[in-house]
Amino acid sequence: MASATFTVQQDTALTNSHFTLSVAQTASLRSQLKSQRGILNSNNIKVLCAQLNVSDDVLLQGLVPLASEYAVAPVSGFHVGAIVKALDEKGEVNFYFGANVEFDHQALSLVVHAEQSAINNAWLNGAKKIVKIAISDAPCGYCRQFMNELADAKEFDILLPDQQFKLAELLPHSFGPTDLGNEFSLFNPKPQQGNFSFDGLDETLARFALNAYVPYSQNFSAVKISTFSDGDFYGSYAENAAYSPSLSPLQSALSQFFLAGLSFNESTVKGITLLETAGRENQSQVAKAVLASFTHLPALKVISAPLK
């Protein structure tokens, strides 16, 4: 496909069993979510809860249909939304939205699942503790395994439209980081010391790479998507003990890109850069496979740099 486009219904109200947002209120919220790249901060949440006279948990579940609108699903046509309720470094509650992203004419294993998208959004934007995740549909086994890598895997609640679970109920007898001798986890990674040895390296890209969660390959890596007029989008590599549910740095960055409501095409994208750890590289072919879904994009720039 030539481009992947984000679309929403701009002239509809949001209605559920607990509250109703008018057409104007819903449109305003959609605009806010685009500008904040799929995040509602604590002040946003408090204002909405006061306006609607609901708790933040009711609001959390009520907004899931909006999260689904961010989905890019050219293969399945199945739009899934998820929202993570998490605490930031100040202990404030924020909502981090996510949705599935698919790539036409590419292996289905390359898709970004909605739960991955929301968790990635929280992780990249400094969330410290996941409290709940609300999802429009039951999580598949892939997503359950991805969530099992989280520091809060045994604690947070999984909220479906009419049910609530702990992860252990959905993934009994699980395989996780400790089975591979890894005492760390996503949101509680092993501190990375040092930096990349590469002249002129984008400092922000390097920071996202160093913040990657890569206990199994040690390939600290990240992707930067530069746009002509909408800023830069970054993604970090997030590995999983089961390997397959790992989220590549390009998938991570693309998920952030679509949460801003942008179209992924030559009119928007100025450049795409992948940074990998020299001697540990494993992401360039994955990135090229994903990008093969699109035409007329700038060539992927790959930087391999040693750590010092």
For each residue, the residues with C-beta under 8 A, 3 or more apart:
1: 4 74 104 105 293 294
2: 265 294 295 296
3: 263 264 265 294
4: 1 72 74 101 103 104 258 263 264 265 293 294
5: 72 263 264 265
6: 70 72 258 261 262 263
7: 69
8: 30 69 70 261
9: 12 69
10: 27 30
11: 23 27
12: 9 23 26
13: 20 21 22 23 25 26
14: 20 21 25 26 29 62 63 65 66
15: 20 21
16: 19 20 61 62 65
17:
18: 54 58 61 62
19: 16 52 53 54 58 59 62
20: 13 14 15 16
21: 13 14 15 25 26 29 52
22: 13 25 26
23: 11 12 13 26 27
24: 27 28
25: 13 14 21 22 28 29
26: 12 13 14 21 22 23 29 30 66
27: 10 11 23 24 30 31
28: 24 25 31 32
29: 14 21 25 26 32 33 48 63 66
30: 8 10 26 27 33 34 66 69
31: 27 28 34 35
32: 28 29 35 36 40 44
33: 29 30 36 38 39 40 66 97 259
34: 30 31 37 260 261
35: 31 32
36: 32 33 39 40 41 44
37: 34 121 256 259 260
38: 33 67 70 96 97 98 121 256 259 260
39: 33 36 94 95 96 97 121 125
40: 32 33 36 44 45 48 63 94 95 97
41: 36 44 45 92 94
42: 45 46 88 92 93 94
43: 46 47
44: 32 36 40 41 47 48 95
45: 40 41 42 48 49 56 59 93 94 95
46: 42 43 49 50
47: 43 44 50 51
48: 29 40 44 45 51 52 59
49: 45 46 52 53 54 55 56 59
50: 46 47 53
51: 47 48
52: 19 21 48 49 59
53: 19 49 50
54: 18 19 49 58 59 62
55: 49 58 59
56: 45 49 59 60 85 93
57: 60 61 85 132 159
58: 18 19 54 55 61 62
59: 19 45 48 49 52 54 55 56 62 63 95
60: 56 57 63 64 83 85 95 132 134 159
61: 16 18 57 58 64 134 159 161
62: 14 16 18 19 54 58 59 65
63: 14 29 40 59 60 66 67 83 95 97 134
64: 60 61 67 68 81 82 83 134 135 136 161
65: 14 16 62 68 69 81 136
66: 14 26 29 30 33 63 69 81 97
67: 38 63 64 70 81 82 83 97 98 99 114 118 136
68: 64 65 71 79 80 81 99 114 136
69: 7 8 9 30 65 66 79 81 99
70: 6 8 38 67 81 97 98 99 117 258 259 261
71: 68 78 79 80 81 99 100 101 114
72: 4 5 6 99 100 101 102 258
73: 76 77 78 79 100 101 102
74: 1 4 77 102 103 104
75: 102 103 104 108 111
76: 73 100 102
77: 73 74
78: 71 73 100
79: 68 69 71 73 99 100 136
80: 68 71 99 100 113 114 135 136 137
81: 64 65 66 67 68 69 70 71 97 98 99 114 135 136
82: 64 67 97 98 99 114 115 117 118 133 134 135 136
83: 60 63 64 67 95 96 97 98 118 133 134
84: 95 96 98 118 119 121 122 127 130 132 133
85: 56 57 60 93 94 95 130 131 132 133 134
86: 93 94 96 122 127 128 129 130 131
87: 91 92 93 94 127 128 129 131
88: 42 91 92 94 126 127 128
89: 126 128
90:
91: 87 88
92: 41 42 87 88
93: 42 45 56 85 86 87 131
94: 39 40 41 42 45 85 86 87 88 122 125 127
95: 39 40 44 45 59 60 63 83 84 85
96: 38 39 83 84 86 118 119 121 122 125 127
97: 33 38 39 40 63 66 67 70 81 82 83 117 118 121 259
98: 38 67 70 81 82 83 84 114 115 116 117 118 119 120 121 255 259
99: 67 68 69 70 71 72 79 80 81 82 114 117 258 259
100: 71 72 73 76 78 79 80 111 112 113 114 117
101: 4 71 72 73 111 112 117 251 254 255 258
102: 72 73 74 75 76 108 111
103: 4 74 75 106 110 111 290 293
104: 1 4 74 75 293
105: 1 292 293
106: 103 110 289 290 292 293
107: 110 289
108: 75 102 111
109: 244
110: 103 106 107 251 286 289 290
111: 75 100 101 102 103 108
112: 100 101 116 117 120 247 251 254 255
113: 80 100 116 117 139 140 142 143 146
114: 67 68 71 80 81 82 98 99 100 117 118 135 136 143
115: 82 98 118 119 133 135 139 143 146 147
116: 98 112 113 119 120 143 146 245 247 251 255
117: 70 82 97 98 99 100 101 112 113 114 120 121 255 259
118: 67 82 83 84 96 97 98 114 115 121 122 133
119: 84 96 98 115 116 122 123 130 133 146 147 150 186
120: 98 112 116 117 123 124 235 238 247 252 255 256
121: 37 38 39 84 96 97 98 117 118 124 125 255 256 259
122: 84 86 94 96 118 119 125 127 130
123: 119 120 127 186 187 213 236 238
124: 120 121 208 234 235 236 252 256
125: 39 94 96 121 122
126: 88 89
127: 84 86 87 88 94 96 122 123 130 187
128: 86 87 88 89 187
129: 86 87 151 152 187
130: 84 85 86 119 122 127 133 150 152 156 187
131: 85 86 87 93 152 156 157
132: 57 60 84 85 156 157 158 159
133: 82 83 84 85 115 118 119 130 147 156 157 158 159
134: 60 61 63 64 82 83 85 159 160
135: 64 80 81 82 114 115 138 139 158 159 160
136: 64 65 67 68 79 80 81 82 114 161
137: 80 160
138: 135 160
139: 113 115 135 143 144 147 158 170
140: 113 143 144
141: 144 145 171
142: 113 145 146 244 245
143: 113 114 115 116 139 140 146 147 245
144: 139 140 141 147 148 167 170 171
145: 141 142 148 149 171 174 175 240 242 244 245
146: 113 115 116 119 142 143 149 240 245 247
147: 115 119 133 139 143 144 150 153 158 167 171
148: 144 145 153 167 171 174 175 176 240 241
149: 145 146 153 176 177 185 186 213 238 239 240 241 245
150: 119 130 147 153 156 185 186 187
151: 129 185 186 187 188
152: 129 130 131 155 156 187
153: 147 148 149 150 156 167 176 185
154: 166 167 168
155: 152 166
156: 130 131 132 133 150 152 153 166 167
157: 131 132 133 164 165 166
158: 132 133 135 139 147 164 165 166 167 170
159: 57 60 61 132 133 134 135 163 164
160: 134 135 137 138 163 164 165
161: 61 64 136
162:
163: 159 160
164: 157 158 159 160
165: 157 158 160 169 170
166: 154 155 156 157 158 169 170
167: 144 147 148 153 154 156 158 170 171 174
168: 154 171 172 174
169: 165 166 172
170: 139 144 158 165 166 167
171: 141 144 145 147 148 167 168 174
172: 168 169
173:
174: 145 148 167 168 171
175: 145 148 179 241 242
176: 148 149 153 179 241
177: 149 180 182 183 184 185 215 241
178: 181 182 183
179: 175 176 241
180: 177 215 216 241
181: 178
182: 177 178 185 215 216 241
183: 177 178
184: 177 188 189 190 213 215
185: 149 150 151 153 177 182 188 189
186: 119 123 149 150 151 189 213 238
187: 123 127 128 129 130 150 151 152
188: 151 184 185
189: 184 185 186 192 211 213 215
190: 184 215
191:
192: 189 210 211 220
193:
194: 307 308
195: 206 210 307 308
196: 201 206 209 210 275 277 305 306 307 308
197: 305 306 307 308
198: 201 303 305 306
199:
200:
201: 196 198 205 206 275 303 305
202: 205 206 224 273 275
203: 206 207
204: 207 208 224 232 234
205: 201 202 208 209 222 224 234 273 275
206: 195 196 201 202 203 209 210 222 275
207: 203 204 210 211
208: 124 204 205 211 212 222 224 234 235 236 249
209: 196 205 206 212 220 221 222 236 237 249 275 276 277
210: 192 195 196 206 207 220
211: 189 192 207 208 222 236
212: 208 209 219 220 221 222 236 237 238 249
213: 123 149 184 186 189 236 237 238 239
214: 217 218 219 220 221 237 239
215: 177 180 182 184 189 190 218 239
216: 180 182 239 241 243
217: 214 239 280 282
218: 214 215 277 280
219: 212 214 237 276 277 280 281 282 283
220: 192 209 210 212 214 237 276 277 280 307
221: 209 212 214 236 237 249 274 275 276 277 281 283
222: 205 206 208 209 211 212 234 235 236 237 249 253 274 275
223: 234 235 249 250 252 253 272 273 274 275 287
224: 202 204 205 208 232 233 234 253 271 272 273 275
225: 232 233 234 235 253 254 257 269 271 272
226: 232 269 270 271 272 273
227: 230 231 232 233 262 268 269 270
228: 267 268 269 270
229:
230: 227 260 262 268
231: 227
232: 204 224 225 226 227
233: 224 225 227 253 254 256 257 260
234: 124 204 205 208 222 223 224 225 252 253 256
235: 120 124 208 222 223 225 248 249 250 251 252 253 254 255 256
236: 123 124 208 209 211 212 213 221 222 249 252
237: 209 212 213 214 219 220 221 222 246 247 248 249 252 283
238: 120 123 149 186 212 213 246 247 252
239: 149 213 214 215 216 217 243 246
240: 145 146 148 149 243 244 245 246 247
241: 148 149 175 176 177 179 180 182 216
242: 145 175 245
243: 216 239 240 246
244: 109 142 145 240
245: 116 142 143 145 146 149 240 242
246: 237 238 239 240 243
247: 112 116 120 146 237 238 240 251 252
248: 235 237 251 252 283 286 287 290
249: 208 209 212 221 222 223 235 236 237 252 253 274 283 287
250: 223 235 253 254 272 274 283 286 287 290 291
251: 101 110 112 116 235 247 248 254 255 290
252: 120 124 223 234 235 236 237 238 247 248 249 255 256
253: 222 223 224 225 233 234 235 249 250 256 257
254: 101 112 225 233 235 250 251 257 258 264 290
255: 98 101 112 116 117 120 121 235 251 252 258 259
256: 37 38 120 121 124 233 234 235 252 253 259 260
257: 225 233 253 254 260 262 264
258: 4 6 70 72 99 101 254 255 261 262 264
259: 33 37 38 70 97 98 99 117 121 255 256
260: 34 37 38 230 233 256 257
261: 6 8 34 70 258
262: 6 227 230 257 258 268
263: 3 4 5 6 267 268
264: 3 4 5 254 257 258 268 269 294 297
265: 2 3 4 5 268 269 294 296 297
266: 269 296 297 298
267: 228 263
268: 227 228 230 262 263 264 265
269: 225 226 227 228 264 265 266 272 297 298
270: 226 227 228 298
271: 224 225 226 298 301
272: 223 224 225 226 250 269 287 291 297 298 300 301
273: 202 205 223 224 226 300 301 302 303
274: 221 222 223 249 250 283 284 287 300 301 302 303
275: 196 201 202 205 206 209 221 222 223 224 303 305
276: 209 219 220 221 280 281 282 283 284 302 303 304 305
277: 196 209 218 219 220 221 280 281 304 305 306 307
278: 281 304 305 306 307
279: 306
280: 217 218 219 220 276 277
281: 219 221 276 277 278 284 304
282: 217 219 276 286
283: 219 221 237 248 249 250 274 276 286 287
284: 274 276 281 287 288 300 302
285: 288 289
286: 110 248 250 282 283 289 290
287: 223 248 249 250 272 274 283 284 290 291 300 302
288: 284 285 291 292 300
289: 106 107 110 285 286 292
290: 103 106 110 248 250 251 254 286 287 293
291: 250 272 287 288 294 297 300
292: 105 106 288 289
293: 1 4 103 104 105 106 290
294: 1 2 3 4 264 265 291 297
295: 2
296: 2 265 266
297: 264 265 266 269 272 291 294
298: 266 269 270 271 272
299:
300: 272 273 274 284 287 288 291
301: 271 272 273 274
302: 273 274 276 284 287
303: 198 201 273 274 275 276
304: 276 277 278 281
305: 196 197 198 201 275 276 277 278
306: 196 197 198 277 278 279
307: 194 195 196 197 220 277 278
308: 194 195 196 197
